[in-house]
């Protein structure tokens, strides 16, 4: 089921949403992030996307050209003049950029990536002049968890070396986990065996050449929200309902979904309409977008300690429950006098009864790393 969702989301990314300009500009590109355990077929997926995408480029983190992801100035050895060399984001304009080992890019490349995902352009200061380049580029990125394998108990930001600002720009994130399953394992090993025994016997349902033509044709369609009231009601009920339930259960401290996810649903819906070669977005298109977003939230945004959805588990380095623990620790240390570890833990646990020592130590470490508390003597802590 998960891999079906991954393939569905990447297909929507290839067809894309609609970029609208006017008083308000909305981006149409759909970006997907894959957090993958080893040997889960990520490279095979990328190679197949390259076969069916009308325009694509693939880069490996830390192994890009001198221009990087954005752009660079190259000095001619003959004339001594500078010329502009376009980076991967610009070269893949109006196409797909497949980014493997995304967490290994340099800070300047991360800045170009963030700008492209935010405004569909890349700005570079070259020889004292600011130049802006179009980079309306679909990003399908992949990276490996820090510990080697994905842990569903930790937040996304704890497991991958990507800035929260970039993580929040992805329309959907998926974990490609290696979990033993007899049915799936048999299907996978059968497919691998066929690839070795008789490669010509393995054929896609739709030929790549035909798929490329179909995507090119569909992207010429600009779906509109013709039945706007009916379609809007489906989105409104989902968005308002999820947020209202969260406020009732958490006194407004936990945010399950933001307008950014609502816009992702609309882009998925537009892509769904394009796949149908339809000029209008219907209710079922919105519902497909909602199913994808809910799958993404269940995987990454569900806080098992509170039993609630929390988007901060995805886009921030602290979930709402973690922030609550941090605030309570700082309240205990408000007098700025050294306190022993056991005393702090017991006082915080009185206020947060379900607090575990593992969670307490994790938050204590984060506060220390940020410089909000110090450890003047081993086992003693005080507020900075």
QUINOR-V888040 format. One record per helix or strand of 3 or more residues. SS is the DSSP state (helix for helix, strand for strand). FROM is the first residue (numbers start at 1). TO is the last residue. If there is no record, write none. Layout:
BEGIN
SS|FROM|TO + SS|FROM|TO
END
This chain:
BEGIN
helix|2|15 + strand|32|36 + helix|42|52 + strand|56|60 + strand|71|75 + strand|82|86 + helix|88|91 + strand|96|100 + helix|102|104 + helix|107|119 + strand|121|126 + strand|129|134 + strand|138|143 + helix|156|159 + helix|164|167 + strand|172|176 + helix|182|197 + helix|199|201 + helix|208|218 + helix|228|250 + helix|259|275 + helix|283|300 + helix|312|315 + helix|320|332 + helix|341|351 + helix|357|369 + strand|380|383
END
